Amino acid sequence: MAEIKSIDMHKEDIEVKLSISKEEYKVLQHHMSDIVILPSGRESLAYSLTTGKLGNSNRVMLPKKMLEAFRIAELDKKVPSNLFTFNGNTFLLIKLKGSEFGIPKFKD
């Protein structure tokens, strides 16, 4: 995940220096504008959405082709999310899968 290294405020402009991973750099694909910076920590994604079948008003539905393209075999049942609005645009950020790195998880 990206990390802010410094913030400089100049009258109406704010300059932000970021440290990003190679994966994040590949996602940018050399785009220099229309970039959204959103926090993705636990405190920022305060709303829980349910994945799965239709029938509930708070369900997240994704096309199977999209999940296959990103190699997501199955979705977590409850996923953290939040809406962010600025410049008249509203964005929905959902963390579909958490990182598997760290403490090992053992199953029966």
PyMOL commands that place a pseudoatom at each C-alpha (Angstrom):
pseudoatom trace, name=CA, resn=MET, resi=1, chain=A, elem=C, hetatm=0, pos=[0.000, 0.000, 0.000]
pseudoatom trace, name=CA, resn=ALA, resi=2, chain=A, elem=C, hetatm=0, pos=[1.108, 3.538, -0.742]
pseudoatom trace, name=CA, resn=GLU, resi=3, chain=A, elem=C, hetatm=0, pos=[2.537, 5.684, 2.018]
pseudoatom trace, name=CA, resn=ILE, resi=4, chain=A, elem=C, hetatm=0, pos=[2.653, 9.490, 2.188]
pseudoatom trace, name=CA, resn=LYS, resi=5, chain=A, elem=C, hetatm=0, pos=[6.230, 10.705, 2.556]
pseudoatom trace, name=CA, resn=SER, resi=6, chain=A, elem=C, hetatm=0, pos=[5.538, 14.465, 2.643]
pseudoatom trace, name=CA, resn=ILE, resi=7, chain=A, elem=C, hetatm=0, pos=[2.811, 17.046, 2.134]
pseudoatom trace, name=CA, resn=ASP, resi=8, chain=A, elem=C, hetatm=0, pos=[3.539, 20.629, 1.020]
pseudoatom trace, name=CA, resn=MET, resi=9, chain=A, elem=C, hetatm=0, pos=[0.822, 23.284, 1.068]
pseudoatom trace, name=CA, resn=HIS, resi=10, chain=A, elem=C, hetatm=0, pos=[1.120, 26.204, -1.381]
pseudoatom trace, name=CA, resn=LYS, resi=11, chain=A, elem=C, hetatm=0, pos=[-1.849, 28.610, -1.239]
pseudoatom trace, name=CA, resn=GLU, resi=12, chain=A, elem=C, hetatm=0, pos=[-4.596, 26.636, -3.043]
pseudoatom trace, name=CA, resn=ASP, resi=13, chain=A, elem=C, hetatm=0, pos=[-2.443, 23.667, -4.115]
pseudoatom trace, name=CA, resn=ILE, resi=14, chain=A, elem=C, hetatm=0, pos=[-1.347, 20.733, -2.001]
pseudoatom trace, name=CA, resn=GLU, resi=15, chain=A, elem=C, hetatm=0, pos=[1.580, 18.621, -3.166]
pseudoatom trace, name=CA, resn=VAL, resi=16, chain=A, elem=C, hetatm=0, pos=[1.851, 15.054, -1.908]
pseudoatom trace, name=CA, resn=LYS, resi=17, chain=A, elem=C, hetatm=0, pos=[4.932, 12.857, -2.246]
pseudoatom trace, name=CA, resn=LEU, resi=18, chain=A, elem=C, hetatm=0, pos=[4.078, 9.135, -2.201]
pseudoatom trace, name=CA, resn=SER, resi=19, chain=A, elem=C, hetatm=0, pos=[6.023, 5.936, -1.829]
pseudoatom trace, name=CA, resn=ILE, resi=20, chain=A, elem=C, hetatm=0, pos=[4.281, 3.166, -3.817]
pseudoatom trace, name=CA, resn=SER, resi=21, chain=A, elem=C, hetatm=0, pos=[4.977, -0.473, -4.634]
pseudoatom trace, name=CA, resn=LYS, resi=22, chain=A, elem=C, hetatm=0, pos=[5.867, -1.773, -8.099]
pseudoatom trace, name=CA, resn=GLU, resi=23, chain=A, elem=C, hetatm=0, pos=[2.365, -3.303, -8.317]
pseudoatom trace, name=CA, resn=GLU, resi=24, chain=A, elem=C, hetatm=0, pos=[0.749, 0.085, -7.661]
pseudoatom trace, name=CA, resn=TYR, resi=25, chain=A, elem=C, hetatm=0, pos=[3.026, 1.696, -10.231]
pseudoatom trace, name=CA, resn=LYS, resi=26, chain=A, elem=C, hetatm=0, pos=[1.891, -0.876, -12.823]
pseudoatom trace, name=CA, resn=VAL, resi=27, chain=A, elem=C, hetatm=0, pos=[-1.750, -0.038, -12.043]
pseudoatom trace, name=CA, resn=LEU, resi=28, chain=A, elem=C, hetatm=0, pos=[-1.082, 3.650, -12.787]
pseudoatom trace, name=CA, resn=GLN, resi=29, chain=A, elem=C, hetatm=0, pos=[0.161, 2.753, -16.303]
pseudoatom trace, name=CA, resn=HIS, resi=30, chain=A, elem=C, hetatm=0, pos=[1.837, 6.168, -16.604]
pseudoatom trace, name=CA, resn=HIS, resi=31, chain=A, elem=C, hetatm=0, pos=[-1.398, 8.106, -15.981]
pseudoatom trace, name=CA, resn=MET, resi=32, chain=A, elem=C, hetatm=0, pos=[-0.582, 11.538, -14.611]
pseudoatom trace, name=CA, resn=SER, resi=33, chain=A, elem=C, hetatm=0, pos=[-4.113, 12.852, -13.947]
pseudoatom trace, name=CA, resn=ASP, resi=34, chain=A, elem=C, hetatm=0, pos=[-7.490, 11.599, -12.713]
pseudoatom trace, name=CA, resn=ILE, resi=35, chain=A, elem=C, hetatm=0, pos=[-5.835, 9.639, -9.901]
pseudoatom trace, name=CA, resn=VAL, resi=36, chain=A, elem=C, hetatm=0, pos=[-7.830, 8.992, -6.741]
pseudoatom trace, name=CA, resn=ILE, resi=37, chain=A, elem=C, hetatm=0, pos=[-6.082, 8.651, -3.368]
pseudoatom trace, name=CA, resn=LEU, resi=38, chain=A, elem=C, hetatm=0, pos=[-8.253, 6.877, -0.782]
pseudoatom trace, name=CA, resn=PRO, resi=39, chain=A, elem=C, hetatm=0, pos=[-7.440, 5.484, 2.670]
pseudoatom trace, name=CA, resn=SER, resi=40, chain=A, elem=C, hetatm=0, pos=[-7.986, 1.734, 2.929]
pseudoatom trace, name=CA, resn=GLY, resi=41, chain=A, elem=C, hetatm=0, pos=[-7.303, 1.005, 6.597]
pseudoatom trace, name=CA, resn=ARG, resi=42, chain=A, elem=C, hetatm=0, pos=[-9.749, -0.625, 8.997]
pseudoatom trace, name=CA, resn=GLU, resi=43, chain=A, elem=C, hetatm=0, pos=[-10.906, 2.726, 10.429]
pseudoatom trace, name=CA, resn=SER, resi=44, chain=A, elem=C, hetatm=0, pos=[-11.558, 4.137, 6.937]
pseudoatom trace, name=CA, resn=LEU, resi=45, chain=A, elem=C, hetatm=0, pos=[-13.605, 1.187, 5.636]
pseudoatom trace, name=CA, resn=ALA, resi=46, chain=A, elem=C, hetatm=0, pos=[-16.214, 1.422, 8.382]
pseudoatom trace, name=CA, resn=TYR, resi=47, chain=A, elem=C, hetatm=0, pos=[-19.173, -0.174, 6.596]
pseudoatom trace, name=CA, resn=SER, resi=48, chain=A, elem=C, hetatm=0, pos=[-19.669, -3.900, 6.103]
pseudoatom trace, name=CA, resn=LEU, resi=49, chain=A, elem=C, hetatm=0, pos=[-21.197, -5.244, 2.891]
pseudoatom trace, name=CA, resn=THR, resi=50, chain=A, elem=C, hetatm=0, pos=[-22.282, -8.835, 2.304]
pseudoatom trace, name=CA, resn=THR, resi=51, chain=A, elem=C, hetatm=0, pos=[-21.200, -10.763, -0.758]
pseudoatom trace, name=CA, resn=GLY, resi=52, chain=A, elem=C, hetatm=0, pos=[-23.268, -13.551, -2.246]
pseudoatom trace, name=CA, resn=LYS, resi=53, chain=A, elem=C, hetatm=0, pos=[-26.628, -14.190, -3.848]
pseudoatom trace, name=CA, resn=LEU, resi=54, chain=A, elem=C, hetatm=0, pos=[-29.292, -11.586, -4.577]
pseudoatom trace, name=CA, resn=GLY, resi=55, chain=A, elem=C, hetatm=0, pos=[-32.037, -10.983, -2.038]
pseudoatom trace, name=CA, resn=ASN, resi=56, chain=A, elem=C, hetatm=0, pos=[-30.547, -8.576, 0.476]
pseudoatom trace, name=CA, resn=SER, resi=57, chain=A, elem=C, hetatm=0, pos=[-30.263, -4.823, 0.000]
pseudoatom trace, name=CA, resn=ASN, resi=58, chain=A, elem=C, hetatm=0, pos=[-26.618, -4.659, 1.047]
pseudoatom trace, name=CA, resn=ARG, resi=59, chain=A, elem=C, hetatm=0, pos=[-25.180, -7.341, -1.246]
pseudoatom trace, name=CA, resn=VAL, resi=60, chain=A, elem=C, hetatm=0, pos=[-22.199, -6.882, -3.539]
pseudoatom trace, name=CA, resn=MET, resi=61, chain=A, elem=C, hetatm=0, pos=[-22.516, -8.734, -6.838]
pseudoatom trace, name=CA, resn=LEU, resi=62, chain=A, elem=C, hetatm=0, pos=[-19.568, -9.140, -9.214]
pseudoatom trace, name=CA, resn=PRO, resi=63, chain=A, elem=C, hetatm=0, pos=[-19.447, -10.831, -12.606]
pseudoatom trace, name=CA, resn=LYS, resi=64, chain=A, elem=C, hetatm=0, pos=[-17.793, -14.263, -12.558]
pseudoatom trace, name=CA, resn=LYS, resi=65, chain=A, elem=C, hetatm=0, pos=[-15.603, -13.256, -15.507]
pseudoatom trace, name=CA, resn=MET, resi=66, chain=A, elem=C, hetatm=0, pos=[-14.182, -10.351, -13.506]
pseudoatom trace, name=CA, resn=LEU, resi=67, chain=A, elem=C, hetatm=0, pos=[-13.463, -12.568, -10.494]
pseudoatom trace, name=CA, resn=GLU, resi=68, chain=A, elem=C, hetatm=0, pos=[-11.780, -15.153, -12.742]
pseudoatom trace, name=CA, resn=ALA, resi=69, chain=A, elem=C, hetatm=0, pos=[-9.687, -12.461, -14.448]
pseudoatom trace, name=CA, resn=PHE, resi=70, chain=A, elem=C, hetatm=0, pos=[-8.309, -11.406, -11.060]
pseudoatom trace, name=CA, resn=ARG, resi=71, chain=A, elem=C, hetatm=0, pos=[-7.994, -15.026, -9.839]
pseudoatom trace, name=CA, resn=ILE, resi=72, chain=A, elem=C, hetatm=0, pos=[-10.487, -14.631, -6.980]
pseudoatom trace, name=CA, resn=ALA, resi=73, chain=A, elem=C, hetatm=0, pos=[-11.888, -18.115, -6.350]
pseudoatom trace, name=CA, resn=GLU, resi=74, chain=A, elem=C, hetatm=0, pos=[-14.289, -17.145, -3.589]
pseudoatom trace, name=CA, resn=LEU, resi=75, chain=A, elem=C, hetatm=0, pos=[-15.334, -13.943, -1.837]
pseudoatom trace, name=CA, resn=ASP, resi=76, chain=A, elem=C, hetatm=0, pos=[-15.281, -13.303, 1.888]
pseudoatom trace, name=CA, resn=LYS, resi=77, chain=A, elem=C, hetatm=0, pos=[-18.807, -13.259, 3.329]
pseudoatom trace, name=CA, resn=LYS, resi=78, chain=A, elem=C, hetatm=0, pos=[-18.488, -9.793, 4.960]
pseudoatom trace, name=CA, resn=VAL, resi=79, chain=A, elem=C, hetatm=0, pos=[-16.229, -7.193, 3.358]
pseudoatom trace, name=CA, resn=PRO, resi=80, chain=A, elem=C, hetatm=0, pos=[-15.247, -3.721, 4.628]
pseudoatom trace, name=CA, resn=SER, resi=81, chain=A, elem=C, hetatm=0, pos=[-16.242, -0.739, 2.483]
pseudoatom trace, name=CA, resn=ASN, resi=82, chain=A, elem=C, hetatm=0, pos=[-16.949, 2.981, 2.405]
pseudoatom trace, name=CA, resn=LEU, resi=83, chain=A, elem=C, hetatm=0, pos=[-18.205, 5.710, 0.070]
pseudoatom trace, name=CA, resn=PHE, resi=84, chain=A, elem=C, hetatm=0, pos=[-15.999, 8.712, -0.674]
pseudoatom trace, name=CA, resn=THR, resi=85, chain=A, elem=C, hetatm=0, pos=[-17.359, 11.893, -2.320]
pseudoatom trace, name=CA, resn=PHE, resi=86, chain=A, elem=C, hetatm=0, pos=[-15.341, 14.770, -3.750]
pseudoatom trace, name=CA, resn=ASN, resi=87, chain=A, elem=C, hetatm=0, pos=[-15.599, 17.061, -6.792]
pseudoatom trace, name=CA, resn=GLY, resi=88, chain=A, elem=C, hetatm=0, pos=[-19.170, 15.847, -7.345]
pseudoatom trace, name=CA, resn=ASN, resi=89, chain=A, elem=C, hetatm=0, pos=[-18.035, 12.237, -7.813]
pseudoatom trace, name=CA, resn=THR, resi=90, chain=A, elem=C, hetatm=0, pos=[-18.781, 9.378, -5.423]
pseudoatom trace, name=CA, resn=PHE, resi=91, chain=A, elem=C, hetatm=0, pos=[-16.542, 6.322, -5.225]
pseudoatom trace, name=CA, resn=LEU, resi=92, chain=A, elem=C, hetatm=0, pos=[-17.217, 2.985, -3.546]
pseudoatom trace, name=CA, resn=LEU, resi=93, chain=A, elem=C, hetatm=0, pos=[-14.104, 1.314, -2.136]
pseudoatom trace, name=CA, resn=ILE, resi=94, chain=A, elem=C, hetatm=0, pos=[-14.459, -2.355, -1.148]
pseudoatom trace, name=CA, resn=LYS, resi=95, chain=A, elem=C, hetatm=0, pos=[-11.702, -4.599, 0.184]
pseudoatom trace, name=CA, resn=LEU, resi=96, chain=A, elem=C, hetatm=0, pos=[-12.748, -7.882, -1.457]
pseudoatom trace, name=CA, resn=LYS, resi=97, chain=A, elem=C, hetatm=0, pos=[-9.886, -9.965, -0.082]
pseudoatom trace, name=CA, resn=GLY, resi=98, chain=A, elem=C, hetatm=0, pos=[-7.565, -9.385, 2.830]
pseudoatom trace, name=CA, resn=SER, resi=99, chain=A, elem=C, hetatm=0, pos=[-3.872, -10.232, 2.675]
pseudoatom trace, name=CA, resn=GLU, resi=100, chain=A, elem=C, hetatm=0, pos=[-2.992, -13.837, 3.445]
pseudoatom trace, name=CA, resn=PHE, resi=101, chain=A, elem=C, hetatm=0, pos=[0.487, -12.888, 4.693]
pseudoatom trace, name=CA, resn=GLY, resi=102, chain=A, elem=C, hetatm=0, pos=[1.323, -12.869, 8.388]
pseudoatom trace, name=CA, resn=ILE, resi=103, chain=A, elem=C, hetatm=0, pos=[0.132, -15.250, 11.068]
pseudoatom trace, name=CA, resn=PRO, resi=104, chain=A, elem=C, hetatm=0, pos=[-0.741, -18.693, 9.651]
pseudoatom trace, name=CA, resn=LYS, resi=105, chain=A, elem=C, hetatm=0, pos=[-4.402, -19.769, 9.837]
pseudoatom trace, name=CA, resn=PHE, resi=106, chain=A, elem=C, hetatm=0, pos=[-5.116, -23.421, 10.584]
pseudoatom trace, name=CA, resn=LYS, resi=107, chain=A, elem=C, hetatm=0, pos=[-8.383, -25.114, 9.636]
pseudoatom trace, name=CA, resn=ASP, resi=108, chain=A, elem=C, hetatm=0, pos=[-9.940, -28.347, 10.908]
for i in range(1, 108): cmd.bond("trace and resi %d" % i, "trace and resi %d" % (i + 1))
show_as sticks, trace
zoom trace
